[in-house]
Amino acid sequence: MFKNWFAKTLLNVIINMVILMTLAGYLHTMVHLSGIGAAFAASLILSFLNLFIRPVLLLFSLPATVLTLGFFIFVINALMLMLTASIMGPAFELDGFGSALIVAIIMAICQMIIQNFIIKPLRRE
């Protein structure tokens, strides 16, 4: 059971790392990564924050999430990215909250596409 959880977690960290590196390449005015190691560290920190802090924020922001039909979750994701950037320092920088929000939306869409069209079909076989 632990091996399965560890493998899924490592896969999610690698997926986040690739998405962050891709976004840093295409949106270089909004996102700055100093290298592959910074992308891996940012992905690890983001996964840790999503595991422990994000559920608390989701619970406290439940009324706002319901009122906005779930779109407030993107704001929470942007806050997690900004917290990751503040922990990482100059190795991972975001231009501002607007940039974090755009990156959070693109990351969510990319994760959904990768999970539904690549990961799930491979697990079925």
TIBAZA-427096 format. One record per residue: residue number from 1; residue in three letters; x, y, z of N, C-alpha, C in turn. Coordinates in nm, 2 decimals, m for minus. Layout:
// residues N
<atom n="NUM" res="ala" n_x="X" n_y="Y" n_z="Z" ca_x="X" ca_y="Y" ca_z="Z" c_x="X" c_y="Y" c_z="Z"/>
...
// end
This chain:
// residues 125
<atom n="1" res="met" n_x="0.08" n_y="m0.12" n_z="0.00" ca_x="0.00" ca_y="0.00" ca_z="0.00" c_x="0.09" c_y="0.13" c_z="0.00"/>
<atom n="2" res="phe" n_x="0.19" n_y="0.13" n_z="0.08" ca_x="0.28" ca_y="0.24" ca_z="0.09" c_x="0.35" c_y="0.27" c_z="m0.05"/>
<atom n="3" res="lys" n_x="0.39" n_y="0.15" n_z="m0.11" ca_x="0.46" ca_y="0.17" ca_z="m0.24" c_x="0.37" c_y="0.23" c_z="m0.34"/>
<atom n="4" res="asn" n_x="0.24" n_y="0.19" n_z="m0.34" ca_x="0.14" ca_y="0.25" ca_z="m0.44" c_x="0.12" c_y="0.40" c_z="m0.41"/>
<atom n="5" res="trp" n_x="0.11" n_y="0.44" n_z="m0.28" ca_x="0.10" ca_y="0.58" ca_z="m0.25" c_x="0.22" c_y="0.66" c_z="m0.29"/>
<atom n="6" res="phe" n_x="0.34" n_y="0.60" n_z="m0.26" ca_x="0.46" ca_y="0.67" ca_z="m0.29" c_x="0.48" c_y="0.69" c_z="m0.44"/>
<atom n="7" res="ala" n_x="0.44" n_y="0.59" n_z="m0.52" ca_x="0.45" ca_y="0.59" ca_z="m0.66" c_x="0.36" c_y="0.70" c_z="m0.72"/>
<atom n="8" res="lys" n_x="0.24" n_y="0.71" n_z="m0.67" ca_x="0.14" ca_y="0.81" ca_z="m0.71" c_x="0.19" c_y="0.95" c_z="m0.68"/>
<atom n="9" res="thr" n_x="0.24" n_y="0.96" n_z="m0.56" ca_x="0.29" ca_y="1.09" ca_z="m0.51" c_x="0.41" c_y="1.14" c_z="m0.60"/>
<atom n="10" res="leu" n_x="0.50" n_y="1.05" n_z="m0.62" ca_x="0.62" ca_y="1.08" ca_z="m0.70" c_x="0.58" c_y="1.11" c_z="m0.84"/>
<atom n="11" res="leu" n_x="0.48" n_y="1.04" n_z="m0.90" ca_x="0.43" ca_y="1.07" ca_z="m1.03" c_x="0.37" c_y="1.21" c_z="m1.04"/>
<atom n="12" res="asn" n_x="0.29" n_y="1.25" n_z="m0.93" ca_x="0.23" ca_y="1.38" ca_z="m0.93" c_x="0.34" c_y="1.49" c_z="m0.92"/>
<atom n="13" res="val" n_x="0.44" n_y="1.46" n_z="m0.84" ca_x="0.55" ca_y="1.56" ca_z="m0.83" c_x="0.62" c_y="1.58" c_z="m0.96"/>
<atom n="14" res="ile" n_x="0.65" n_y="1.47" n_z="m1.03" ca_x="0.71" ca_y="1.48" ca_z="m1.16" c_x="0.62" c_y="1.55" c_z="m1.26"/>
<atom n="15" res="ile" n_x="0.49" n_y="1.52" n_z="m1.26" ca_x="0.40" ca_y="1.59" ca_z="m1.35" c_x="0.40" c_y="1.74" c_z="m1.32"/>
<atom n="16" res="asn" n_x="0.39" n_y="1.78" n_z="m1.19" ca_x="0.39" ca_y="1.92" ca_z="m1.16" c_x="0.52" c_y="1.99" c_z="m1.20"/>
<atom n="17" res="met" n_x="0.64" n_y="1.91" n_z="m1.18" ca_x="0.77" ca_y="1.97" ca_z="m1.22" c_x="0.77" c_y="2.00" c_z="m1.37"/>
<atom n="18" res="val" n_x="0.72" n_y="1.90" n_z="m1.45" ca_x="0.72" ca_y="1.92" ca_z="m1.60" c_x="0.63" c_y="2.04" c_z="m1.64"/>
<atom n="19" res="ile" n_x="0.51" n_y="2.05" n_z="m1.57" ca_x="0.42" ca_y="2.16" ca_z="m1.60" c_x="0.48" c_y="2.29" c_z="m1.56"/>
<atom n="20" res="leu" n_x="0.55" n_y="2.30" n_z="m1.45" ca_x="0.61" ca_y="2.42" ca_z="m1.40" c_x="0.72" c_y="2.46" c_z="m1.50"/>
<atom n="21" res="met" n_x="0.80" n_y="2.37" n_z="m1.54" ca_x="0.91" ca_y="2.40" ca_z="m1.63" c_x="0.86" c_y="2.45" c_z="m1.77"/>
<atom n="22" res="thr" n_x="0.75" n_y="2.38" n_z="m1.81" ca_x="0.69" ca_y="2.42" ca_z="m1.94" c_x="0.63" c_y="2.56" c_z="m1.93"/>
<atom n="23" res="leu" n_x="0.56" n_y="2.59" n_z="m1.82" ca_x="0.51" ca_y="2.72" ca_z="m1.80" c_x="0.61" c_y="2.83" c_z="m1.79"/>
<atom n="24" res="ala" n_x="0.72" n_y="2.80" n_z="m1.72" ca_x="0.83" ca_y="2.89" ca_z="m1.71" c_x="0.90" c_y="2.92" c_z="m1.84"/>
<atom n="25" res="gly" n_x="0.89" n_y="2.82" n_z="m1.93" ca_x="0.95" ca_y="2.85" ca_z="m2.06" c_x="0.86" c_y="2.93" c_z="m2.15"/>
<atom n="26" res="tyr" n_x="0.73" n_y="2.90" n_z="m2.14" ca_x="0.63" ca_y="2.98" ca_z="m2.23" c_x="0.59" c_y="3.11" c_z="m2.17"/>
<atom n="27" res="leu" n_x="0.57" n_y="3.12" n_z="m2.04" ca_x="0.53" ca_y="3.24" ca_z="m1.97" c_x="0.64" c_y="3.30" c_z="m1.89"/>
<atom n="28" res="his" n_x="0.76" n_y="3.32" n_z="m1.96" ca_x="0.88" ca_y="3.37" ca_z="m1.89" c_x="0.87" c_y="3.50" c_z="m1.83"/>
<atom n="29" res="thr" n_x="0.77" n_y="3.58" n_z="m1.87" ca_x="0.75" ca_y="3.71" ca_z="m1.80" c_x="0.67" c_y="3.70" c_z="m1.67"/>
<atom n="30" res="met" n_x="0.60" n_y="3.58" n_z="m1.65" ca_x="0.52" ca_y="3.56" ca_z="m1.53" c_x="0.58" c_y="3.47" c_z="m1.43"/>
<atom n="31" res="val" n_x="0.65" n_y="3.37" n_z="m1.48" ca_x="0.71" ca_y="3.26" ca_z="m1.40" c_x="0.86" c_y="3.25" c_z="m1.43"/>
<atom n="32" res="his" n_x="0.94" n_y="3.25" n_z="m1.32" ca_x="1.08" ca_y="3.23" ca_z="m1.34" c_x="1.13" c_y="3.11" c_z="m1.25"/>
<atom n="33" res="leu" n_x="1.20" n_y="3.02" n_z="m1.31" ca_x="1.26" ca_y="2.90" ca_z="m1.24" c_x="1.41" c_y="2.91" c_z="m1.27"/>
<atom n="34" res="ser" n_x="1.49" n_y="2.89" n_z="m1.17" ca_x="1.64" ca_y="2.89" ca_z="m1.20" c_x="1.69" c_y="2.77" c_z="m1.26"/>
<atom n="35" res="gly" n_x="1.62" n_y="2.66" n_z="m1.26" ca_x="1.67" ca_y="2.53" ca_z="m1.32" c_x="1.58" c_y="2.41" c_z="m1.28"/>
<atom n="36" res="ile" n_x="1.63" n_y="2.30" n_z="m1.33" ca_x="1.55" ca_y="2.17" ca_z="m1.30" c_x="1.54" c_y="2.14" c_z="m1.16"/>
<atom n="37" res="gly" n_x="1.65" n_y="2.16" n_z="m1.08" ca_x="1.65" ca_y="2.14" ca_z="m0.94" c_x="1.55" c_y="2.23" c_z="m0.87"/>
<atom n="38" res="ala" n_x="1.54" n_y="2.35" n_z="m0.91" ca_x="1.44" ca_y="2.44" ca_z="m0.85" c_x="1.30" c_y="2.40" c_z="m0.89"/>
<atom n="39" res="ala" n_x="1.28" n_y="2.35" n_z="m1.01" ca_x="1.15" ca_y="2.30" ca_z="m1.05" c_x="1.11" c_y="2.18" c_z="m0.96"/>
<atom n="40" res="phe" n_x="1.20" n_y="2.09" n_z="m0.94" ca_x="1.17" ca_y="1.97" ca_z="m0.86" c_x="1.15" c_y="2.01" c_z="m0.71"/>
<atom n="41" res="ala" n_x="1.23" n_y="2.10" n_z="m0.66" ca_x="1.20" ca_y="2.15" ca_z="m0.52" c_x="1.07" c_y="2.22" c_z="m0.51"/>
<atom n="42" res="ala" n_x="1.04" n_y="2.31" n_z="m0.61" ca_x="0.91" ca_y="2.38" ca_z="m0.60" c_x="0.79" c_y="2.28" c_z="m0.61"/>
<atom n="43" res="ser" n_x="0.81" n_y="2.18" n_z="m0.69" ca_x="0.70" ca_y="2.07" ca_z="m0.70" c_x="0.69" c_y="2.00" c_z="m0.57"/>
<atom n="44" res="leu" n_x="0.80" n_y="1.96" n_z="m0.51" ca_x="0.79" ca_y="1.90" ca_z="m0.38" c_x="0.72" c_y="1.98" c_z="m0.27"/>
<atom n="45" res="ile" n_x="0.76" n_y="2.11" n_z="m0.27" ca_x="0.70" ca_y="2.20" ca_z="m0.17" c_x="0.55" c_y="2.22" c_z="m0.20"/>
<atom n="46" res="leu" n_x="0.52" n_y="2.24" n_z="m0.33" ca_x="0.38" ca_y="2.25" ca_z="m0.36" c_x="0.30" c_y="2.13" c_z="m0.33"/>
<atom n="47" res="ser" n_x="0.35" n_y="2.01" n_z="m0.35" ca_x="0.28" ca_y="1.89" ca_z="m0.31" c_x="0.26" c_y="1.88" c_z="m0.16"/>
<atom n="48" res="phe" n_x="0.36" n_y="1.92" n_z="m0.08" ca_x="0.35" ca_y="1.92" ca_z="0.06" c_x="0.25" c_y="2.02" c_z="0.11"/>
<atom n="49" res="leu" n_x="0.25" n_y="2.14" n_z="0.05" ca_x="0.15" ca_y="2.24" ca_z="0.09" c_x="0.01" c_y="2.19" c_z="0.05"/>
<atom n="50" res="asn" n_x="m0.01" n_y="2.13" n_z="m0.07" ca_x="m0.14" ca_y="2.08" ca_z="m0.11" c_x="m0.19" c_y="1.97" c_z="m0.02"/>
<atom n="51" res="leu" n_x="m0.09" n_y="1.90" n_z="0.04" ca_x="m0.13" ca_y="1.78" ca_z="0.12" c_x="m0.17" c_y="1.83" c_z="0.26"/>
<atom n="52" res="phe" n_x="m0.11" n_y="1.93" n_z="0.32" ca_x="m0.14" ca_y="1.97" ca_z="0.45" c_x="m0.21" c_y="2.11" c_z="0.47"/>
<atom n="53" res="ile" n_x="m0.18" n_y="2.21" n_z="0.39" ca_x="m0.24" ca_y="2.34" ca_z="0.41" c_x="m0.37" c_y="2.36" c_z="0.33"/>
<atom n="54" res="arg" n_x="m0.37" n_y="2.31" n_z="0.20" ca_x="m0.48" ca_y="2.33" ca_z="0.11" c_x="m0.61" c_y="2.28" c_z="0.17"/>
<atom n="55" res="pro" n_x="m0.62" n_y="2.16" n_z="0.23" ca_x="m0.75" ca_y="2.12" ca_z="0.29" c_x="m0.80" c_y="2.21" c_z="0.39"/>
<atom n="56" res="val" n_x="m0.72" n_y="2.27" n_z="0.47" ca_x="m0.76" ca_y="2.36" ca_z="0.58" c_x="m0.82" c_y="2.49" c_z="0.51"/>
<atom n="57" res="leu" n_x="m0.75" n_y="2.54" n_z="0.41" ca_x="m0.80" ca_y="2.65" ca_z="0.33" c_x="m0.93" c_y="2.62" c_z="0.26"/>
<atom n="58" res="leu" n_x="m0.94" n_y="2.50" n_z="0.21" ca_x="m1.07" ca_y="2.46" ca_z="0.14" c_x="m1.18" c_y="2.46" c_z="0.24"/>
<atom n="59" res="leu" n_x="m1.16" n_y="2.41" n_z="0.36" ca_x="m1.26" ca_y="2.40" ca_z="0.46" c_x="m1.31" c_y="2.54" c_z="0.50"/>
<atom n="60" res="phe" n_x="m1.21" n_y="2.63" n_z="0.53" ca_x="m1.25" ca_y="2.77" ca_z="0.57" c_x="m1.31" c_y="2.85" c_z="0.46"/>
<atom n="61" res="ser" n_x="m1.28" n_y="2.82" n_z="0.33" ca_x="m1.33" ca_y="2.90" ca_z="0.22" c_x="m1.45" c_y="2.83" c_z="0.16"/>
<atom n="62" res="leu" n_x="m1.51" n_y="2.73" n_z="0.22" ca_x="m1.62" ca_y="2.66" ca_z="0.16" c_x="m1.74" c_y="2.75" c_z="0.12"/>
<atom n="63" res="pro" n_x="m1.78" n_y="2.85" n_z="0.20" ca_x="m1.89" ca_y="2.93" ca_z="0.16" c_x="m1.86" c_y="3.01" c_z="0.03"/>
<atom n="64" res="ala" n_x="m1.74" n_y="3.06" n_z="0.02" ca_x="m1.69" ca_y="3.14" ca_z="m0.10" c_x="m1.69" c_y="3.04" c_z="m0.22"/>
<atom n="65" res="thr" n_x="m1.64" n_y="2.92" n_z="m0.20" ca_x="m1.63" ca_y="2.82" ca_z="m0.30" c_x="m1.77" c_y="2.78" c_z="m0.35"/>
<atom n="66" res="val" n_x="m1.87" n_y="2.77" n_z="m0.26" ca_x="m2.00" ca_y="2.74" ca_z="m0.31" c_x="m2.07" c_y="2.85" c_z="m0.38"/>
<atom n="67" res="leu" n_x="m2.05" n_y="2.98" n_z="m0.33" ca_x="m2.10" ca_y="3.09" ca_z="m0.40" c_x="m2.05" c_y="3.12" c_z="m0.54"/>
<atom n="68" res="thr" n_x="m1.92" n_y="3.08" n_z="m0.56" ca_x="m1.86" ca_y="3.10" ca_z="m0.69" c_x="m1.86" c_y="2.97" c_z="m0.77"/>
<atom n="69" res="leu" n_x="m1.94" n_y="2.88" n_z="m0.73" ca_x="m1.96" ca_y="2.75" ca_z="m0.80" c_x="m1.82" c_y="2.68" c_z="m0.82"/>
<atom n="70" res="gly" n_x="m1.73" n_y="2.69" n_z="m0.73" ca_x="m1.61" ca_y="2.62" ca_z="m0.73" c_x="m1.49" c_y="2.69" c_z="m0.79"/>
<atom n="71" res="phe" n_x="m1.51" n_y="2.81" n_z="m0.85" ca_x="m1.40" ca_y="2.88" ca_z="m0.91" c_x="m1.31" c_y="2.94" c_z="m0.80"/>
<atom n="72" res="phe" n_x="m1.35" n_y="2.95" n_z="m0.68" ca_x="m1.26" ca_y="3.00" ca_z="m0.57" c_x="m1.14" c_y="2.91" c_z="m0.55"/>
<atom n="73" res="ile" n_x="m1.16" n_y="2.78" n_z="m0.59" ca_x="m1.05" ca_y="2.68" ca_z="m0.57" c_x="m0.93" c_y="2.73" c_z="m0.65"/>
<atom n="74" res="phe" n_x="m0.95" n_y="2.80" n_z="m0.76" ca_x="m0.84" ca_y="2.85" ca_z="m0.84" c_x="m0.76" c_y="2.95" c_z="m0.76"/>
<atom n="75" res="val" n_x="m0.83" n_y="3.03" n_z="m0.68" ca_x="m0.77" ca_y="3.13" ca_z="m0.60" c_x="m0.68" c_y="3.06" c_z="m0.49"/>
<atom n="76" res="ile" n_x="m0.74" n_y="2.96" n_z="m0.43" ca_x="m0.66" ca_y="2.88" ca_z="m0.33" c_x="m0.54" c_y="2.82" c_z="m0.40"/>
<atom n="77" res="asn" n_x="m0.55" n_y="2.77" n_z="m0.52" ca_x="m0.43" ca_y="2.71" ca_z="m0.59" c_x="m0.33" c_y="2.82" c_z="m0.62"/>
<atom n="78" res="ala" n_x="m0.38" n_y="2.94" n_z="m0.65" ca_x="m0.28" ca_y="3.05" ca_z="m0.67" c_x="m0.21" c_y="3.09" c_z="m0.54"/>
<atom n="79" res="leu" n_x="m0.29" n_y="3.09" n_z="m0.43" ca_x="m0.22" ca_y="3.12" ca_z="m0.30" c_x="m0.12" c_y="3.01" c_z="m0.27"/>
<atom n="80" res="met" n_x="m0.15" n_y="2.89" n_z="m0.30" ca_x="m0.05" ca_y="2.78" ca_z="m0.28" c_x="0.08" c_y="2.80" c_z="m0.36"/>
<atom n="81" res="leu" n_x="0.06" n_y="2.85" n_z="m0.49" ca_x="0.17" ca_y="2.88" ca_z="m0.57" c_x="0.25" c_y="2.99" c_z="m0.52"/>
<atom n="82" res="met" n_x="0.18" n_y="3.10" n_z="m0.47" ca_x="0.25" ca_y="3.21" ca_z="m0.42" c_x="0.33" c_y="3.18" c_z="m0.29"/>
<atom n="83" res="leu" n_x="0.27" n_y="3.09" n_z="m0.21" ca_x="0.34" ca_y="3.05" ca_z="m0.08" c_x="0.46" c_y="2.96" c_z="m0.12"/>
<atom n="84" res="thr" n_x="0.45" n_y="2.88" n_z="m0.22" ca_x="0.56" ca_y="2.80" ca_z="m0.27" c_x="0.68" c_y="2.90" c_z="m0.32"/>
<atom n="85" res="ala" n_x="0.64" n_y="3.00" n_z="m0.39" ca_x="0.74" ca_y="3.10" ca_z="m0.44" c_x="0.80" c_y="3.17" c_z="m0.33"/>
<atom n="86" res="ser" n_x="0.73" n_y="3.20" n_z="m0.23" ca_x="0.79" ca_y="3.28" ca_z="m0.12" c_x="0.88" c_y="3.19" c_z="m0.04"/>
<atom n="87" res="ile" n_x="0.85" n_y="3.06" n_z="m0.03" ca_x="0.94" ca_y="2.96" ca_z="0.04" c_x="1.07" c_y="2.94" c_z="m0.04"/>
<atom n="88" res="met" n_x="1.05" n_y="2.93" n_z="m0.17" ca_x="1.17" ca_y="2.90" ca_z="m0.26" c_x="1.26" c_y="3.02" c_z="m0.28"/>
<atom n="89" res="gly" n_x="1.21" n_y="3.14" n_z="m0.26" ca_x="1.30" ca_y="3.26" ca_z="m0.28" c_x="1.32" c_y="3.29" c_z="m0.42"/>
<atom n="90" res="pro" n_x="1.45" n_y="3.33" n_z="m0.46" ca_x="1.47" ca_y="3.37" ca_z="m0.60" c_x="1.48" c_y="3.25" c_z="m0.69"/>
<atom n="91" res="ala" n_x="1.48" n_y="3.13" n_z="m0.65" ca_x="1.49" ca_y="3.02" ca_z="m0.74" c_x="1.35" c_y="3.00" c_z="m0.81"/>
<atom n="92" res="phe" n_x="1.24" n_y="3.04" n_z="m0.75" ca_x="1.11" ca_y="3.03" ca_z="m0.81" c_x="1.03" c_y="3.16" c_z="m0.78"/>
<atom n="93" res="glu" n_x="1.01" n_y="3.23" n_z="m0.89" ca_x="0.94" ca_y="3.36" ca_z="m0.87" c_x="0.82" c_y="3.37" c_z="m0.96"/>
<atom n="94" res="leu" n_x="0.71" n_y="3.44" n_z="m0.90" ca_x="0.59" ca_y="3.47" ca_z="m0.98" c_x="0.58" c_y="3.62" c_z="m0.98"/>
<atom n="95" res="asp" n_x="0.53" n_y="3.67" n_z="m1.09" ca_x="0.52" ca_y="3.82" ca_z="m1.11" c_x="0.42" c_y="3.88" c_z="m1.02"/>
<atom n="96" res="gly" n_x="0.32" n_y="3.81" n_z="m0.98" ca_x="0.22" ca_y="3.87" ca_z="m0.89" c_x="0.10" c_y="3.77" c_z="m0.87"/>
<atom n="97" res="phe" n_x="m0.01" n_y="3.82" n_z="m0.81" ca_x="m0.12" ca_y="3.73" ca_z="m0.79" c_x="m0.19" c_y="3.70" c_z="m0.92"/>
<atom n="98" res="gly" n_x="m0.20" n_y="3.79" n_z="m1.01" ca_x="m0.26" ca_y="3.76" ca_z="m1.14" c_x="m0.18" c_y="3.66" c_z="m1.22"/>
<atom n="99" res="ser" n_x="m0.05" n_y="3.66" n_z="m1.21" ca_x="0.03" ca_y="3.56" ca_z="m1.28" c_x="0.01" c_y="3.43" c_z="m1.21"/>
<atom n="100" res="ala" n_x="0.00" n_y="3.43" n_z="m1.07" ca_x="m0.02" ca_y="3.30" ca_z="m1.00" c_x="m0.16" c_y="3.24" c_z="m1.03"/>
<atom n="101" res="leu" n_x="m0.26" n_y="3.33" n_z="m1.05" ca_x="m0.39" ca_y="3.28" ca_z="m1.08" c_x="m0.39" c_y="3.22" c_z="m1.22"/>
<atom n="102" res="ile" n_x="m0.33" n_y="3.28" n_z="m1.32" ca_x="m0.32" ca_y="3.23" ca_z="m1.46" c_x="m0.24" c_y="3.09" c_z="m1.46"/>
<atom n="103" res="val" n_x="m0.13" n_y="3.09" n_z="m1.39" ca_x="m0.05" ca_y="2.97" ca_z="m1.38" c_x="m0.13" c_y="2.86" c_z="m1.31"/>
<atom n="104" res="ala" n_x="m0.21" n_y="2.89" n_z="m1.20" ca_x="m0.29" ca_y="2.79" ca_z="m1.13" c_x="m0.39" c_y="2.73" c_z="m1.22"/>
<atom n="105" res="ile" n_x="m0.46" n_y="2.81" n_z="m1.30" ca_x="m0.56" ca_y="2.77" ca_z="m1.40" c_x="m0.50" c_y="2.68" c_z="m1.50"/>
<atom n="106" res="ile" n_x="m0.39" n_y="2.72" n_z="m1.56" ca_x="m0.33" ca_y="2.64" ca_z="m1.66" c_x="m0.27" c_y="2.51" c_z="m1.61"/>
<atom n="107" res="met" n_x="m0.22" n_y="2.51" n_z="m1.49" ca_x="m0.17" ca_y="2.39" ca_z="m1.42" c_x="m0.29" c_y="2.29" c_z="m1.40"/>
<atom n="108" res="ala" n_x="m0.40" n_y="2.34" n_z="m1.35" ca_x="m0.51" ca_y="2.25" ca_z="m1.33" c_x="m0.56" c_y="2.19" c_z="m1.46"/>
<atom n="109" res="ile" n_x="m0.57" n_y="2.27" n_z="m1.56" ca_x="m0.61" ca_y="2.21" ca_z="m1.69" c_x="m0.51" c_y="2.11" c_z="m1.74"/>
<atom n="110" res="cys" n_x="m0.38" n_y="2.14" n_z="m1.73" ca_x="m0.28" ca_y="2.04" ca_z="m1.78" c_x="m0.28" c_y="1.91" c_z="m1.70"/>
<atom n="111" res="gln" n_x="m0.30" n_y="1.93" n_z="m1.56" ca_x="m0.31" ca_y="1.81" ca_z="m1.48" c_x="m0.43" c_y="1.72" c_z="m1.51"/>
<atom n="112" res="met" n_x="m0.54" n_y="1.79" n_z="m1.54" ca_x="m0.66" ca_y="1.71" ca_z="m1.58" c_x="m0.64" c_y="1.64" c_z="m1.71"/>
<atom n="113" res="ile" n_x="m0.58" n_y="1.70" n_z="m1.81" ca_x="m0.56" ca_y="1.64" ca_z="m1.94" c_x="m0.46" c_y="1.52" c_z="m1.92"/>
<atom n="114" res="ile" n_x="m0.35" n_y="1.54" n_z="m1.85" ca_x="m0.25" ca_y="1.44" ca_z="m1.83" c_x="m0.31" c_y="1.32" c_z="m1.75"/>
<atom n="115" res="gln" n_x="m0.39" n_y="1.35" n_z="m1.65" ca_x="m0.45" ca_y="1.24" ca_z="m1.57" c_x="m0.55" c_y="1.16" c_z="m1.65"/>
<atom n="116" res="asn" n_x="m0.64" n_y="1.23" n_z="m1.72" ca_x="m0.75" ca_y="1.16" ca_z="m1.79" c_x="m0.70" c_y="1.09" c_z="m1.92"/>
<atom n="117" res="phe" n_x="m0.61" n_y="1.15" n_z="m1.99" ca_x="m0.57" ca_y="1.09" ca_z="m2.12" c_x="m0.44" c_y="1.02" c_z="m2.13"/>
<atom n="118" res="ile" n_x="m0.36" n_y="1.03" n_z="m2.02" ca_x="m0.23" ca_y="0.95" ca_z="m2.02" c_x="m0.23" c_y="0.85" c_z="m1.91"/>
<atom n="119" res="ile" n_x="m0.25" n_y="0.90" n_z="m1.78" ca_x="m0.23" ca_y="0.82" ca_z="m1.67" c_x="m0.34" c_y="0.71" c_z="m1.65"/>
<atom n="120" res="lys" n_x="m0.46" n_y="0.75" n_z="m1.66" ca_x="m0.57" ca_y="0.66" ca_z="m1.64" c_x="m0.58" c_y="0.55" c_z="m1.75"/>
<atom n="121" res="pro" n_x="m0.56" n_y="0.58" n_z="m1.87" ca_x="m0.55" ca_y="0.47" ca_z="m1.97" c_x="m0.44" c_y="0.37" c_z="m1.95"/>
<atom n="122" res="leu" n_x="m0.32" n_y="0.42" n_z="m1.90" ca_x="m0.21" ca_y="0.33" ca_z="m1.87" c_x="m0.24" c_y="0.24" c_z="m1.75"/>
<atom n="123" res="arg" n_x="m0.31" n_y="0.29" n_z="m1.66" ca_x="m0.34" ca_y="0.21" ca_z="m1.54" c_x="m0.45" c_y="0.10" c_z="m1.56"/>
<atom n="124" res="arg" n_x="m0.53" n_y="0.12" n_z="m1.66" ca_x="m0.63" ca_y="0.02" ca_z="m1.69" c_x="m0.57" c_y="m0.11" c_z="m1.76"/>
<atom n="125" res="glu" n_x="m0.46" n_y="m0.09" n_z="m1.82" ca_x="m0.41" ca_y="m0.21" ca_z="m1.89" c_x="m0.34" c_y="m0.30" c_z="m1.80"/>
// end
